[in-house]
C-alpha cells in the first residue's frame, strides 16, 4: 500500500506542472491571429511515401498489417501529405535550462517549453501535425496530442547540457530545436547536417537569460553549472568578461552559420523579453519553410 501511495504521489508531482504549462501556452497562442484559414495546406495527396517502424502513440488503425506480417515488428505507411504537414519539436530539458538570474523572470526551461507548446497549438489549429523528436511522440493533430506533449515537456533531464535528438524526424518534414545551445557545438552541428541531408528544414531558437548576455560579475566569483558537474572559481571575474562575451558571440555566429548552411532559420530570445515576439518569429519562420 505504501508503494502505491508513493507512486501516486510521484505521479501527481510530475503531472502538477502540466495544467499550468497548458494554460500559459494556450494564452500565449491566443495572442496570434491565424486568419480564416490558418496554415492549412492542400497537401500532396495520399501517395505512399515510406514504411516506418511503429512508435509509441501510433494508433492501431495506422499500422499496415500486411507489411508488418513480413517482419518481427509493426510498420506504419506514411503518406506524402502527412510528411509535408508534420513538424517535430525538440526542447532542451537539461539542468542548464533551469537557470534564471531573477525570481521575477522565468527560467529558460519554462520559457522554452511554453513557446514550444504555444507553437504546437498554433500549428494544430492551422491543420498541421505536431510531435516530439526522439520517437517520444509521433506527429498527430488534436487536443489529446497537445496534452501528451505538455506532459512530456514537463519532465526534466539531469544532464548538464542538452543536444538535439534527431530520432523520429521524417524526411522532408519540418523541425524546431529550442535550447540555450551553450553546451558543445558538435552534437548540434551533426543534428542539423543530418536533418538537411534528409530534406528537413526548420528553426533554431536560442533561449538566454539576460545575465548570460551581460556577465555582470566582478571580484571573487564562483561559477557552478546547474547540474553541479562543472565549477570554476576566479579572484577577478572582471578579467573574464571580454573572453566570455567573445565566446558567446562566436557561438551565436556558429549557430547562424549552421542555419544558413542547412537552410534553417536562427533567432535568439531572452527570457525577460515578451514571449509574443518569439512566438511570432517561430510561426512565421516555420510558415516560410
VENGIJO-V418344 format. One record per backbone hydrogen bond with DSSP energy under -0.5 kcal/mol. NH is the residue of the N-H (numbers start at 1). CO is the residue of the C=O. E is the energy in kcal/mol with one decimal. If there is no record, write none. Layout:
nh:NH co:CO e:E
nh:NH co:CO e:E
This chain:
nh:5 co:1 e:-2.3
nh:6 co:2 e:-2.4
nh:7 co:3 e:-2.6
nh:8 co:4 e:-2.4
nh:9 co:5 e:-2.5
nh:10 co:6 e:-2.6
nh:11 co:7 e:-2.5
nh:12 co:8 e:-2.5
nh:13 co:9 e:-2.1
nh:14 co:10 e:-2.1
nh:15 co:11 e:-2.2
nh:16 co:12 e:-1.6
nh:18 co:15 e:-1.3
nh:19 co:15 e:-0.6
nh:20 co:16 e:-0.6
nh:21 co:17 e:-2.3
nh:22 co:18 e:-2.8
nh:23 co:19 e:-2.6
nh:24 co:20 e:-2.5
nh:25 co:21 e:-2.6
nh:26 co:22 e:-2.5
nh:27 co:23 e:-2.3
nh:28 co:24 e:-2.2
nh:29 co:25 e:-2.8
nh:30 co:26 e:-1.6
nh:31 co:28 e:-1.5
nh:32 co:29 e:-1.7
nh:33 co:31 e:-0.5
nh:38 co:34 e:-0.5
nh:40 co:37 e:-1.6
nh:49 co:78 e:-2.9
nh:50 co:78 e:-1.1
nh:52 co:76 e:-2.2
nh:54 co:74 e:-2.5
nh:58 co:55 e:-2.2
nh:62 co:59 e:-1.4
nh:63 co:60 e:-1.2
nh:64 co:75 e:-3.0
nh:65 co:63 e:-1.1
nh:68 co:64 e:-2.4
nh:69 co:65 e:-1.8
nh:70 co:67 e:-1.3
nh:71 co:68 e:-1.8
nh:76 co:52 e:-3.0
nh:77 co:62 e:-0.8
nh:78 co:50 e:-2.8
nh:78 co:76 e:-0.8
nh:80 co:47 e:-2.5
nh:81 co:45 e:-1.4
nh:83 co:79 e:-1.7
nh:84 co:80 e:-2.5
nh:85 co:81 e:-1.3
nh:86 co:83 e:-1.6
nh:87 co:129 e:-2.6
nh:88 co:174 e:-2.4
nh:89 co:131 e:-2.5
nh:90 co:176 e:-2.9
nh:92 co:178 e:-2.8
nh:95 co:159 e:-2.9
nh:96 co:160 e:-1.7
nh:97 co:94 e:-1.0
nh:98 co:95 e:-2.1
nh:99 co:96 e:-1.2
nh:105 co:102 e:-2.3
nh:108 co:99 e:-1.7
nh:109 co:97 e:-3.2
nh:111 co:107 e:-2.1
nh:112 co:108 e:-2.7
nh:113 co:109 e:-2.9
nh:114 co:110 e:-2.1
nh:115 co:111 e:-2.3
nh:116 co:112 e:-2.4
nh:117 co:113 e:-2.5
nh:118 co:114 e:-2.5
nh:119 co:115 e:-2.3
nh:120 co:116 e:-2.2
nh:121 co:117 e:-2.3
nh:122 co:118 e:-2.2
nh:123 co:119 e:-2.5
nh:124 co:120 e:-2.4
nh:125 co:121 e:-2.0
nh:126 co:122 e:-1.3
nh:127 co:124 e:-1.4
nh:128 co:123 e:-2.9
nh:129 co:85 e:-3.7
nh:130 co:140 e:-2.5
nh:131 co:87 e:-1.7
nh:132 co:137 e:-2.0
nh:133 co:89 e:-2.2
nh:134 co:167 e:-2.9
nh:135 co:167 e:-1.0
nh:136 co:133 e:-0.9
nh:137 co:132 e:-1.2
nh:138 co:56 e:-0.8
nh:140 co:130 e:-2.3
nh:146 co:142 e:-1.5
nh:147 co:143 e:-2.3
nh:148 co:144 e:-2.2
nh:149 co:145 e:-2.4
nh:150 co:146 e:-2.5
nh:151 co:147 e:-2.1
nh:152 co:148 e:-2.2
nh:153 co:149 e:-2.5
nh:154 co:150 e:-1.1
nh:155 co:152 e:-1.2
nh:157 co:93 e:-3.5
nh:166 co:164 e:-0.6
nh:169 co:166 e:-1.8
nh:172 co:198 e:-1.8
nh:173 co:170 e:-1.9
nh:174 co:86 e:-2.0
nh:175 co:201 e:-1.6
nh:176 co:88 e:-2.1
nh:177 co:203 e:-2.6
nh:178 co:90 e:-2.5
nh:179 co:205 e:-1.9
nh:188 co:184 e:-0.5
nh:189 co:185 e:-2.6
nh:190 co:186 e:-2.5
nh:191 co:187 e:-2.2
nh:192 co:188 e:-2.3
nh:193 co:189 e:-2.2
nh:194 co:190 e:-2.2
nh:195 co:191 e:-2.4
nh:196 co:192 e:-2.5
nh:197 co:193 e:-2.2
nh:198 co:194 e:-0.9
nh:198 co:195 e:-0.8
nh:199 co:196 e:-1.8
nh:200 co:195 e:-2.6
nh:201 co:173 e:-1.3
nh:203 co:175 e:-1.8
nh:204 co:265 e:-3.1
nh:205 co:177 e:-2.8
nh:205 co:203 e:-0.5
nh:206 co:204 e:-0.6
nh:206 co:267 e:-2.9
nh:207 co:179 e:-2.2
nh:207 co:205 e:-0.5
nh:208 co:206 e:-0.5
nh:208 co:269 e:-2.4
nh:212 co:209 e:-1.4
nh:213 co:209 e:-0.7
nh:213 co:210 e:-0.8
nh:214 co:210 e:-1.7
nh:215 co:211 e:-2.7
nh:217 co:215 e:-1.2
nh:221 co:234 e:-2.7
nh:223 co:221 e:-0.5
nh:223 co:232 e:-3.8
nh:225 co:230 e:-2.8
nh:228 co:225 e:-1.2
nh:232 co:223 e:-2.7
nh:234 co:221 e:-2.7
nh:237 co:219 e:-2.4
nh:239 co:236 e:-0.9
nh:240 co:237 e:-1.5
nh:241 co:237 e:-0.8
nh:241 co:238 e:-0.8
nh:242 co:238 e:-0.5
nh:244 co:240 e:-2.9
nh:245 co:241 e:-2.9
nh:246 co:242 e:-2.4
nh:247 co:243 e:-2.2
nh:248 co:244 e:-2.6
nh:249 co:245 e:-2.3
nh:250 co:246 e:-2.2
nh:251 co:247 e:-2.2
nh:252 co:248 e:-2.3
nh:253 co:249 e:-2.4
nh:254 co:250 e:-2.4
nh:255 co:251 e:-2.4
nh:256 co:252 e:-2.5
nh:257 co:253 e:-2.5
nh:258 co:254 e:-2.4
nh:259 co:255 e:-2.3
nh:260 co:256 e:-2.3
nh:261 co:257 e:-2.5
nh:262 co:258 e:-1.7
nh:263 co:259 e:-0.9
nh:264 co:259 e:-2.3
nh:265 co:202 e:-1.9
nh:267 co:204 e:-1.9
nh:269 co:206 e:-3.5
nh:271 co:208 e:-2.0
nh:273 co:270 e:-2.2
nh:277 co:274 e:-0.7
nh:278 co:274 e:-0.8
nh:279 co:275 e:-2.4
nh:280 co:276 e:-2.5
nh:281 co:277 e:-1.9
nh:282 co:278 e:-2.6
nh:283 co:279 e:-2.8
nh:284 co:280 e:-2.6
nh:285 co:281 e:-2.5
nh:286 co:282 e:-2.5
nh:287 co:283 e:-1.9
nh:288 co:284 e:-1.4
nh:289 co:285 e:-0.6
nh:289 co:286 e:-0.8
